[in-house]
């Protein structure tokens, strides 16, 4: 087939105007109605253009780069934020319904030599399984199905996904020459849509719509009868697609000249729309080793965009410090922040908690520990995702060995109870806590077993103070440290920890039902400082530090890793300074958000980095 001399009508500057939408039923040029939930409709520039695409990871759409060129059909569009607003409608084959979701596109990553674009969504897409990307080239004579949202023979802007059958005429380099069967044609608005093949393993994307003659399409002269098209192969660039989807987009949580930021924590709301980050921030010091005057800061992100940054704490007297923050966030954007407070600079800490609304206003404050004697440190917080309750676990000691306390609140003004929950006389330390919509708190911590070795312990409590989960261990042998826990909406939870049974510290992960039934333990690579998250299917994500780099991987509820995020180094290889102190949050659809501490100069100053773009999805 002769190479077309023009692109789709949309890609030569013609727009689908909203006023042109018709509700009159019509037979689509490209065949009958399509019903693939993973096929995406892209609105570019608030109706200026429209294209199609395919969801290939929970937060990524594969489409054509030519859709985003300043002058359609010419030049390589820039990488980064879209130059004009772009929305993606996913999981909605019938556009007159409210099924599926509409997401904003945050970032564009074009292929350098092909008409391909990866578009990062601001939030993951729940309930829609991404389509697989083929690793095998199409062959001449093969038939492919092309679903999309472009024009039909009689409709300028159809309200239903449609699909047609095309035959592969030839494969030349990165292009496929296709011919539509039974009058099928690639029309304006179909650009970027997937060309699908069906295999024994299911449906997969073999190519992406690029350009077409548009014979028989609405608005095309009747003298044009050719139904040929050119699509872009994806099988031989599958590693590029995977690398983009497995790449973390890092930004500064807050950029302030001359400050030192460390010890971040992160939380994501149950609906996935809101993420909160807290960290220690010494904006008064000129030496990173001097932590006097350290405050806690909070940054809130909504729908993928930063909404506000504010100080949680204020100044104190003498050698005052506010350190070791943790955070929980609700669907409405309200946040609960806890931290260790030495406002008078006497070297002894209390535990405080504050609440903030979605407009950054402080709405409550309380002293957590009932007894101010001795030392209280390392607070961790969890909130009921379906109510107002929350729980705070922390270390306490006053001459005697460290113990773990748990304080339970029905609201910031209503503390229900507080008690030591770690049995035994030996030291117990470094707690973490998680909570599901059942309101029960699951606490994990390190317990001294003698001889300088520690073991991880688990215990659960109901809002009335009764034990909801009996005292237990996740298993493993040797010295165990750095326990972390996360719970889903149903109260299922996952525990992660360092396990030194072979002389090397391995990252261990174990998933549990809300009733406390555990799956198999997954022992992963060597590493330290593990932090865990959990999605809505009991699938875990663990982030950890190995040397000066941050890694992450996914684990199924049964301890296997098939289909989950493979072990991935998330920090750039070019970083010459250490990347440490990882933290992770996971939404119910499996979208992953990360933070870590990055050393930014030779003086030792640090900055908190905020990472998006990953999901617990394997390639």
HELIX and SHEET records of a PDB file:
HELIX    1   1 UNK A    9  UNK A   12  5                                   4    
HELIX    2   2 UNK A   18  UNK A   20  5                                   3    
HELIX    3   3 UNK A   65  UNK A   68  5                                   4    
HELIX    4   4 UNK A  235  UNK A  237  5                                   3    
HELIX    5   5 UNK A  238  UNK A  245  1                                   8    
SHEET    1   A 7 UNK A  39  UNK A  44  0                                        
SHEET    2   A 7 UNK A  49  UNK A  57 -1                                        
SHEET    3   A 7 UNK A  60  UNK A  63 -1                                        
SHEET    4   A 7 UNK A 117  UNK A 121 -1                                        
SHEET    5   A 7 UNK A 101  UNK A 110 -1                                        
SHEET    6   A 7 UNK A  86  UNK A  90 -1                                        
SHEET    7   A 7 UNK A  39  UNK A  44 -1                                        
SHEET    1   B 7 UNK A 132  UNK A 133  0                                        
SHEET    2   B 7 UNK A 202  UNK A 212  1                                        
SHEET    3   B 7 UNK A 194  UNK A 199 -1                                        
SHEET    4   B 7 UNK A 143  UNK A 148 -1                                        
SHEET    5   B 7 UNK A 162  UNK A 172 -1                                        
SHEET    6   B 7 UNK A 175  UNK A 180 -1                                        
SHEET    7   B 7 UNK A 228  UNK A 233 -1                                        
SHEET    1   C 4 UNK A 249  UNK A 252  0                                        
SHEET    2   C 4 UNK A 606  UNK A 615 -1                                        
SHEET    3   C 4 UNK A 591  UNK A 599 -1                                        
SHEET    4   C 4 UNK A 579  UNK A 586 -1                                        
SHEET    1   D 4 UNK A 260  UNK A 268  0                                        
SHEET    2   D 4 UNK A 274  UNK A 282 -1                                        
SHEET    3   D 4 UNK A 295  UNK A 302 -1                                        
SHEET    4   D 4 UNK A 305  UNK A 311 -1                                        
SHEET    1   E 4 UNK A 321  UNK A 329  0                                        
SHEET    2   E 4 UNK A 335  UNK A 342 -1                                        
SHEET    3   E 4 UNK A 350  UNK A 356 -1                                        
SHEET    4   E 4 UNK A 362  UNK A 367 -1                                        
SHEET    1   F 4 UNK A 375  UNK A 383  0                                        
SHEET    2   F 4 UNK A 390  UNK A 397 -1                                        
SHEET    3   F 4 UNK A 403  UNK A 411 -1                                        
SHEET    4   F 4 UNK A 414  UNK A 420 -1                                        
SHEET    1   G 4 UNK A 428  UNK A 435  0                                        
SHEET    2   G 4 UNK A 441  UNK A 450 -1                                        
SHEET    3   G 4 UNK A 453  UNK A 461 -1                                        
SHEET    4   G 4 UNK A 467  UNK A 472 -1                                        
SHEET    1   H 4 UNK A 479  UNK A 487  0                                        
SHEET    2   H 4 UNK A 493  UNK A 500 -1                                        
SHEET    3   H 4 UNK A 506  UNK A 512 -1                                        
SHEET    4   H 4 UNK A 522  UNK A 526 -1                                        
SHEET    1   I 4 UNK A 528  UNK A 534  0                                        
SHEET    2   I 4 UNK A 540  UNK A 546 -1                                        
SHEET    3   I 4 UNK A 549  UNK A 555 -1                                        
SHEET    4   I 4 UNK A 568  UNK A 569 -1                                        
END                                                                             
